Amino acid sequence: MKRDNASVLERTATFILAGGQGERLHPLTLSRPKPAVSFGGAFRIIDFTLFNCLHSGLSRVSLLTQYKSEELHRYIREGWSDLWGRTSARREPLLCLPPVSGKRYRGTADAIFQNVSLIQAGSEFVLVLSGDHIYEMDYRDLLRQHMETNADLTIAAVEYPICDASHFGVIQVDETFRITGFDEKPAIPRPLASNRSMALVSMGVYVFKRSTLLGALDVVCGSGQGADFGHDIIPALIRSVRTYAYDFRDVTQGVPRYWRDVGTIDAYYAASMDTLHAESPLKRKVPVRQSARIDVTAQVGRSVLSPGVEVERNAMVYDSVLMPGVRVGTGAQLRRVIVEEGVHIPAGFCAGCDAEHGRNHQFVSEKGVGVIAHEPGNARSRRSSELEAIRCR
């Protein structure tokens, strides 16, 4: 079995789509791409997909980048190159590939279309991943099902609350989990027959037979008919080839496994708070609080504190996410806010104490989560002076 696994992994080309602008996660993505945004204290969002690739034993992985690509490339060089190379002699170096000069990736499928030369003749399967989701998966299980069903395309799917399912591709399956229908971001998602409060949604994780993918890319992207997997490639293939869903489920517990798209401020905040729950599958990944410096007179509760955070005298921090390098000044009060890395909160500043005041002076999400971020192009000292002007009276 181990030999079979190694053979499958060697015959698999993997692409991580990491080029989106992440507009719904503004202002956290004004200065960096979404995959490079800090999460859970010591991590970046991209780390979860990369750890999955590492632990699954994948040997040929390429990141397709675009928006503020150098920021992500720098992080990969400094944070991943050594770890990636030393864990397996067979593993090829991680590749970070922005569009060639003068071009842009028009969509998720077009990004791979522009890099089809990386899908070598010896590759039998192509694994396509998103670089902006929080989850743990062994992709070997996905590849195994793909082969056992002789599928042309397998889509990883998870049960998700129907109230939020309109943000994703919604899948319909038969009793064998063969896909019978697919709607990309439908206004009215179709619920599961067994539980009408849930829908089956695409995780943005696909396995293709090489020939199937190359043919679809040539027909759709090559002819200029489309550029996106969800809108163009997937609907066309479901009508014409063997397509199955991979049920991302804890078989022992009989429940969906943990998967979160952190594409909005509210989703990012909720997933961050999940890391604090004792039963969370992410709990063991959260760094110990000793990485932050908290004055003995400060009060901190139910908050994610990243390395390098400082909370000074008499400050109060509750229900908040403080990214690396944040400093909370003396007597400042933060409640239900996200503070971007490196921001210095001045003494006496208050955020989250008065909802109406907050909306007038900072970004506040639909669910009332405040965000304190650097203004684009502004130095940290200037940002601190702006905060000083709206400190608590």
N, C-alpha and C positions, 0 to 999 in steps of 0.2 A: 504493500500500500504506500509506503514511504517513497519507493522508487516511482510509483505511478504519480504521486503528488509532485515529485520533483520534475517529472517529464511534463506534466500539465503546466507547471509554473514556468518552465523554460519555453513553452510554446505559447505563452501569453504575453502580449504587449499591453501595457497599462498606461492610461492617460488620466491625469487629474486636471479637471477644468477649474482654473483658479484665476480667471481674467476678468470677472465681473466687477462692475463699479460699486455695487452695493449701495445704491441710492437710498433704499429703504432703511439702511442702517446709519444714515447721516444723523448727527455730525461726526460719528466715530470713524467714518470712512472718508472724511475730507482730506486727511493727510496720509492715509495708508489704505491698501486694498483690504477687502473684507477678510480674506484668509489670514492676514497678518494681524488682525485685531486681537488683543489680549483676551484670554478667557480662563476662568477658574483659578486665577492666581499666577501660576508659573508657566502657563501654556499660551499658544496662539491657536486660533481656530483650525488652521491647517494641520496642526500636530495630530489631531484625531485621525484624519484620513491617512497621514503618513505612518503613524503607529500601526494602523490596520494593515497597511502594505508591508511594513517591516515584519510584523508578527505573522503575517500570512506567507512570508517567504518569497514574495514577488521580487523578481530580479531585474526587470526592465521597466522603469517608471519614469514618465515624462510629465512635468507640470507645464501646462499651457497658460501663460500669463499675459496680461495686457495692461490693465489700469494700474498706474504707479508700480510697474513691474519691478523696478530696481529695489524698492523697499522689500519686496518678498524675496527677490534673488539674494539680497544681502542676508536676510534671515536664514535662508536655506544654507548658504555658504558657511555662516558662522555657527548655526545651531544644529545642522543636520549632516553635513558632508562627512565628518569624521565618524559619527555613530553609524551612518548608513554604510560606509565602506568597510568598517572593521567587523561587522556582524556576519558577513558571508563573503568568501573569496569569489563566489560566482556572481555576486550582485554587481551590476553595472552602476556607474555613478548616476546620481539623480540629475536629470536634465531640466533646466528651466528655459522655456522657449517662448519668447514674445513673438509677435508677427514680424516677418522680415521687413526691412526698411521700406517705408512708403505704403504698407498695407495695414489692414486691421482685420481682426476676427469679427465677422458679421454676426456670429452666433455660436452656440455650443458645437453644433455639427460642423460648421465651417472651420472652426479651430482645428479639428482633427483632419478635415479635408485638406487644409494647408500643410499638414504634417504627415500625410499618408506614407511618405518615404520611410518613416520610422517603423512602419508595420512590415517587418521583414518577411521574406518569402517563407521562412521557417515557422512563422507565427501561425497558429491555428485559431487562436481566440484573441479577442480584443476586449479588455476590461476598461470601462469608462466610469470615472468617479467624479463626484463633486468635491471641491475643496473647502466647503463652507458649512458642513454639517457636523453635529456632535453625536457620536455613536461609536460602539465597538463592534467590529465584525471580523470574522475569519473568512476571507474571500475564498478559501479553499472549499468550504462547504457550498458556496454559490457556484463555483466552477464545477464541482462534482455533480450537483443537480443538473447543471446545463448539459453535461455530457450524458448523464443517465437518461434524460428525456429526449436527447438528440435534438435539442432546440436550436433554432437559428438565432433567436434572441431570448434572453432571460432578463427580466426586470425585477430587481429587489423591491419588495413592497411591504408596507407595515400598516396595521390598523391605526387610524388617527381620528380624533374627534371630528364629527362631520361639520361642526360649526367653524372649523378652521381649514377644512379640506379644499375649499375653493382656491387656495393658494398653490395647489399642487396638481399633478396629473392624477386623475382618479381612474382606478382600474376595476373592470369587471372580469370575473373568472368563472369557470365551470368547476365541477367537483374534483377534477384532476389538477386544478390550478392553471389550466391552459387559459390564456387571456382571450376573452370574447369581446371586450370593449375597452376603449380608452378615451377619456375626455381631458384635455389640457386646461387646467384652471377653470372648471365650469362654474357658472353663476349659481347653479343648484346642483351640488354633488349628489351622486346616487349612493344611497346608504347600503350597508351590508344587509342581506336578507336576514341574517341571524342576530343582528344588533343594529337597529336603525339609528342609533346615536353615533355610530362609527362608519367610516368609509375606508376602503383600501387604497392607499396612495403610493405613488412612485417615490422612491427614495433618491432618484437621480443616480442610481447605480445600475449599470447595464453590462451584460456579457453578450458579445456578438460572435458568431462565426466570422472569421476573417472575410470570406467571400461575400457573405451577406452584407456586412458593413461597407466594404469597398463598393459593391454594386449600388447600394442605397445612396452613398455619398456621391457617386458619379452621376446618378440619375437626378438627385435633388439639388445638391450643391453645385455640381459641375454644370448643370443647365441653368443655374440661377433661379430655380423654382422655390428655394427655401434655404435656410441656414441653421435651423434649430432642431434639436432632437425632439423635444416635447411637442412642438407645433407641426413639424414636418416629417421627420424620419420615422418616429414611433408609430403614428397613426397609419402611415403607408404600409409599414411592415406587418402590422397586426392583421391587415386585410389579406396579406399575400404569403406569409411564411409561418413556420411553427414558432409560436411565442408563448412563453410560460412566465408566471410570476414566482419568485422565490419568497416564501412566507418568512419574514424576519420575526421569529417567534421563539420564546423560551419554551421548549417542548416540555421540560420538567414541570414548570409552573403553569403552563398553558396560557401564557399572556404574551402580548406583543413586547418585544425587546425595546430598550430605550433608544430613541432617535429623535433629534430635534434639529429643525431648520432655524438658525438664529438670524434670519434675514431682516428682522425689524427690531427696533429698540425694545419693545415689549417682549418679543420672543427671546431676545438676548438676555434680558433681565430675568425672565422666568427660568431659563436654563441655568443661569448663574446661581439663582437661589436654590435650584435643584441640587447643586453640589454640596449644600449645607445639610441636606436631609440625611439622617443616619442610614436609611434604606436605599439611598441613591446608588446606582451602579458607578457613578462618578466620584463617590465619596473618597475612595482611596487615592484618587488623583490630586485632591486638593492639598496644597502645601500646608505645613504646620504654621501656626501663627507666629512662631519665633522669627520668621523671616521679616516680620514687620516690627517696628519699634513703637510701643504704646506707652505713653506716660501713665504713671500710677493713678493720676487724678482724672484721666480720660474715661469715658464710658463708650464701650463698643459692643453692639449686639447684632446678631444675625446678619453679618456682613462678610463679603469676600474681600480679604486683604491680601494684596500681592507683595512680592519681594520688594524691598526698598521703601515701603510705605511708612510714613511717620505720622503719628497722631499726638499732638502736643497737649499741654496742660488744659484741663477742664473742657476739652473738646468732646462733642457727642456725635457718634456715628451709629446709625441704626438702619437696617434693611437696605444696605448700600453696597456698591461694587467699587472698590478703589483699585485702579490699575497700577502697574509698577511705577515706583518713583513719586507717587502722590504724597504731598505733605499737607496735613490739615492743621491750620494754625490754632493758637491759643483761643479757647472759648468758642470756636466755630461749631456750628450745628448742621449736620447732614442727615437727612432722612429720605429714604427711598430715591436715591440718586445714583447715577453712574458718573464717575470722575475719570476722565481720560488720563492715560499715563503721562507723568511728568508735570501735571497741573499742580500749582501751589495754591491752596485755599488760604486766604489771608485771615488773620485773627478777627474773631467776631462775625465772620461771614455766616449767613444762614441760607440753606437750600432745602426745600421740602417742608418748611415750617408753615408757609402760607402759599397755597396752591395758586391763587390768583396773582400774587406777587411774582411767583416763579415763572408763570407763563409770560409775564411781561418782560422778564429779564434773562431767561434762558430757555433752551429747548425743553419742552415737556411732551411726552408721548400721549397717545390716546388714553392710556390707562393710568396716566398721572406719574410716570417715571421721569424724573428730571435728568438732564445730561449736562455736565460741565466739561467743556472741551476747549482745546486751543482754537482760536480763530485762525483760519487758513492764512499762512504767510506772516502771522504775528509772532513775535518773540515771546518767550515765557514771561519776561518781566512786564511786557505790555499787557498780557492777559491778566497777570496778578493785579495790575493797577486798575483794570476794568472791574475786576471782582471787588476790589477795595471800595469802589464807588457805590456798590450796592450791598455792603455789609449790613448786618442787622442793626437797627437803631436801638 
